[in-house]
C-alpha cells in the first residue's frame, strides 16, 4: 500500500495520480461501519478496474478547531490504521494534514484540490460525512461540486442492537469497561500497543511474568479495573491479566501479568477480552492470578 502525506501548502504530490475510487472519512478505530464504506469502495474500484484509495485526516478536526482545548481520545493511532487499511485491500492511503488552512477551504475548493486533483473517479463515504469550511459540504452536495467528474455512493447508517456503530460509542463502551461487547462494533477485540518499561519473572508460579507497560497515548484505555487480556509479544500470544489503576488513565502505565516467563522485550500488544473486577488494588491481582492461570480462557 502506498501512503501519500498531503499538507495544503505543499500539494505538489497531488498531481498526475492514477485514477481511483476514494473512501473518505476519519476512520478512527476502523470499525464495522468504516469497513462497510471501504468494502463498498473496493467493489466499485474492482468493477471500474482502478485503484482503491482511502482519504483520512490527521489530527482530529475537533482538536484543531478548538485550538487544542478539546483533545480527542483516539481509538487507533495512524500506524495501526495503516495496518487495517492494508488488510482491507487499500492500494493508496492519502493522509491529509488537518490544520486551520485546510479547515478554511470552501466545499468547492476541497473537491477541486483533493478529489479532482487526485483523479478520483468515484467517492464513497458515510451518510454523515461533511467537508469544507464549517462542514458546509455534505453527501447531498458533493456530486454538484464534482461537476460530473466523479460518481458518488453514500453508505447508510450501520447499526448493531439498534445503535449506530460509531467511534464515539466504542469510546463510551471503553469508558464503562464493557470491552467484551466491543467486537460486535469493532469486528475484533479492542487492541492497545505500548512499550514494556520493565519485566521480571514471578515467584508465585513457575511460568509467569509481571510487566509494567507504557501504552501509546493515541489509544484509549478502558475503565480502571482488572481485565482478562491477550498479550502479543514478539508475534507470540499469551494469556494475561491487566490491571489499570485509577491514575493510569493519566499516566498511561499499566501492570500486566503474563502467564509465561518472558525475557526482556520492548513492544507489546494487548487485546482486551473482558473485565474481571473493579479497581480494588493489587490484593485482587494476587488472588485472581493463581486461579486464572489454571483456566484456558483464550
C-alpha positions in Angstrom: 0.0 0.0 0.0 1.3 3.4 -1.0 1.0 6.2 1.6 0.9 9.8 0.5 1.1 12.6 3.1 -0.6 15.8 2.0 -0.3 19.3 3.5 -2.4 22.0 1.9 0.5 24.4 1.5 2.7 21.7 -0.1 0.4 19.8 -2.5 2.8 19.1 -5.3 2.3 15.4 -4.7 -1.3 15.7 -5.7 -0.6 15.9 -9.5 -0.8 13.1 -12.1 -2.2 10.4 -9.7 -3.7 7.2 -11.1 -7.5 7.0 -11.3 -9.0 5.7 -8.1 -12.2 5.2 -6.1 -11.8 7.0 -2.8 -13.4 6.2 0.5 -13.5 9.4 2.7 -13.5 9.7 6.4 -11.5 10.0 9.6 -11.9 6.2 10.3 -10.9 6.2 14.0 -10.9 2.6 15.1 -11.7 1.3 11.5 -14.9 -0.2 13.0 -17.5 -2.2 11.2 -19.2 0.9 9.8 -15.9 2.1 8.4 -15.2 -1.3 7.0 -18.6 -1.2 5.2 -17.6 2.1 3.5 -14.2 0.7 2.4 -15.6 -2.6 1.2 -18.2 -0.8 -0.9 -15.5 1.4 -2.4 -13.4 -1.7 -3.1 -16.3 -3.3 -5.0 -16.7 -0.2 -7.2 -12.9 0.0 -7.8 -12.7 -3.6 -8.9 -15.7 -3.0 -11.3 -14.0 0.1 -12.7 -10.6 -1.6 -12.7 -8.9 1.3 -10.9 -7.0 1.7 -7.6 -8.8 1.7 -4.2 -7.9 4.7 -2.2 -8.7 5.9 1.3 -8.5 9.5 2.3 -8.2 10.2 6.0 -7.3 13.3 8.1 -5.0 14.0 11.0 -5.1 15.4 13.6 -8.8 15.2 14.5 -10.7 18.3 13.5 -12.1 18.8 17.0 -8.6 19.3 18.3 -7.6 21.8 15.6 -10.8 23.8 15.7 -10.7 24.1 19.5 -7.1 25.3 19.5 -6.1 22.1 21.4 -8.6 22.8 24.2 -10.6 19.7 23.3 -8.2 16.8 23.0 -9.6 13.7 21.4 -9.2 10.3 22.8 -8.1 8.3 19.8 -9.0 4.6 19.4 -6.2 3.9 16.9 -3.0 5.8 16.0 -2.2 6.3 12.4 0.2 3.4 12.3 -2.5 0.9 13.3 -5.0 2.4 10.9 -2.5 1.9 8.1 -2.3 -1.8 9.0 -6.0 -2.2 9.0 -6.4 -0.4 5.7 -3.8 -2.6 4.1 -5.6 -5.7 5.4 -8.8 -4.4 3.7 -7.0 -4.2 0.4 -6.4 -0.5 0.1 -3.9 0.4 -2.7 -3.3 4.1 -1.8 -3.7 5.9 1.5 -4.0 9.7 1.4 -3.3 11.3 4.8 -4.3 14.9 4.8 -3.0 17.2 7.5 -6.0 18.9 9.1 -4.9 22.4 10.0 -6.5 25.8 10.1 -5.6 26.4 6.4 -7.3 23.2 5.4 -10.3 23.9 7.7 -10.9 27.2 5.9 -11.3 25.7 2.5 -14.7 26.1 0.9 -16.5 22.9 -0.1 -15.8 23.6 -3.7 -12.1 24.2 -3.0 -11.9 20.9 -1.1 -13.4 19.0 -4.1 -11.1 20.8 -6.6 -7.9 20.3 -4.6 -8.4 16.9 -3.0 -10.8 14.9 -5.3 -10.5 16.3 -8.8 -6.7 16.9 -8.4 -6.2 13.3 -7.2 -8.1 11.9 -10.2 -10.9 10.4 -8.1 -13.4 8.8 -10.3 -15.9 7.7 -7.6 -16.4 8.9 -4.0 -17.7 6.6 -1.2 -18.5 7.9 2.3 -20.9 7.5 5.2 -24.2 9.4 5.2 -22.9 11.9 7.8 -19.6 12.8 6.1 -19.0 16.6 5.8 -16.3 18.7 4.1 -15.3 22.3 3.6 -15.4 25.3 6.0 -17.7 24.6 8.9 -18.7 21.3 7.3 -21.0 23.1 4.8 -20.4 20.4 2.2 -22.1 17.0 2.7 -23.1 13.9 0.7 -26.0 15.7 -0.9 -23.8 18.5 -2.3 -20.6 16.6 -3.3 -21.9 15.4 -6.7 -22.7 19.0 -7.8 -19.3 20.2 -6.5 -17.7 17.4 -8.6 -19.3 18.9 -11.8 -20.0 15.4 -13.1 -16.3 14.3 -12.9 -17.0 11.5 -10.4 -19.7 9.3 -9.2 -21.0 9.3 -5.6 -22.1 6.5 -3.3 -23.5 7.2 0.2 -23.4 4.4 2.7 -26.3 4.4 5.2 -26.0 4.1 8.9 -24.7 0.7 10.1 -26.4 -0.4 13.3 -25.8 -3.0 16.0 -28.5 -3.7 18.6 -30.4 -0.7 17.3 -27.4 1.6 17.9 -25.4 3.4 15.2 -21.9 1.9 15.1 -19.6 4.8 15.8 -16.2 5.7 17.3 -17.9 7.7 20.0 -20.0 4.7 21.0 -16.9 2.5 21.2 -15.1 5.1 23.4 -18.2 5.1 25.7 -18.0 1.3 26.0 -14.3 1.5 26.9 -15.2 4.2 29.5 -17.7 1.8 31.0 -15.3 -1.2 30.9 -17.7 -3.0 28.5 -14.8 -4.5 26.4 -16.4 -7.9 25.8 -19.1 -6.3 23.8 -16.8 -4.2 21.6 -16.2 -6.9 18.9 -19.8 -6.6 17.8 -19.0 -3.0 16.8 -15.3 -3.1 16.0 -15.2 -6.5 14.4 -12.4 -7.7 16.8 -11.4 -7.2 20.4 -10.1 -3.7 21.2 -6.3 -3.5 21.0 -3.7 -1.3 22.5 0.0 -1.2 22.0 2.9 0.0 24.1 6.4 -0.4 25.3 7.4 -2.6 28.2 9.2 -0.5 30.8 10.2 -3.5 33.0 9.5 -7.2 33.1 10.5 -9.9 35.6 9.5 -13.4 36.5 7.2 -14.0 39.4 7.9 -16.4 42.2 4.3 -17.3 42.8 4.2 -19.7 39.8 6.8 -21.3 37.7 5.6 -19.8 34.5 4.6 -16.2 34.9 6.0 -12.6 34.3 5.0 -9.2 35.5 5.4 -6.3 33.1 5.0 -2.6 33.5 3.7 -1.3 30.2 3.5 2.3 28.9 0.6 2.5 26.5 0.9 4.7 23.3 -1.1 7.9 24.1 -3.1 7.6 20.8 -5.0 4.7 22.3 -7.9 4.9 24.8 -7.5 2.8 28.0 -10.7 1.1 29.4 -12.2 2.0 32.7 -9.9 1.2 35.7 -10.1 -2.3 36.9 -8.8 -5.8 36.3 -9.2 -7.3 32.8 -8.6 -10.6 31.0 -6.3 -9.7 28.1 -4.3 -11.4 25.4 -0.7 -10.3 25.3 1.2 -10.5 22.0 4.9 -10.3 22.4 7.3 -11.0 19.5 4.4 -12.4 17.5 3.6 -14.9 20.3 0.3 -14.9 22.1 -0.1 -15.4 25.8 -2.9 -15.4 28.4 -2.6 -12.4 30.6 -4.4 -10.2 33.2 -4.0 -6.4 33.0 -4.6 -4.1 35.9 -5.5 -0.4 35.3 -5.3 1.7 38.4 -7.4 4.9 38.6 -4.4 7.1 37.9 -3.4 5.0 34.9 -5.9 7.0 32.7 -3.5 9.9 33.0 0.0 8.2 33.2 -0.7 5.5 30.6 1.2 2.9 32.6 -0.5 -0.3 33.5 0.5 -3.6 35.1 0.3 -6.8 33.0 0.6 -10.3 34.5 1.6 -12.6 31.6 1.1 -16.4 32.2 4.5 -17.2 30.7 8.1 -16.5 31.7 9.4 -13.9 29.2 12.7 -12.3 28.5 13.0 -8.6 28.2 11.1 -7.2 25.2 10.2 -3.7 24.1 6.9 -3.9 22.2 3.7 -5.4 23.4 0.1 -5.6 22.1 -2.9 -6.2 24.4 -6.3 -7.4 23.3 -8.9 -6.5 25.9 -11.2 -9.6 26.3 -13.4 -8.9 29.4 -13.5 -7.1 32.7 -12.9 -9.3 35.7 -13.2 -6.9 38.6 -13.4 -3.3 39.8 -10.3 -1.4 40.6 -9.6 -2.9 44.1 -5.9 -2.8 44.1 -3.1 -5.3 43.9 -4.7 -7.6 46.5 -7.2 -8.7 43.9 -4.5 -9.4 41.4 -2.7 -11.6 44.0 -5.9 -13.6 44.5 -7.0 -13.9 40.9 -3.8 -14.9 39.0 -3.4 -18.4 40.5 -6.9 -19.4 39.7 -6.9 -17.6 36.3 -3.7 -19.4 35.2 -5.4 -22.8 35.6 -8.2 -21.9 33.2 -7.9 -21.8 29.4 -9.6 -18.5 28.6 -8.2 -17.5 25.2 
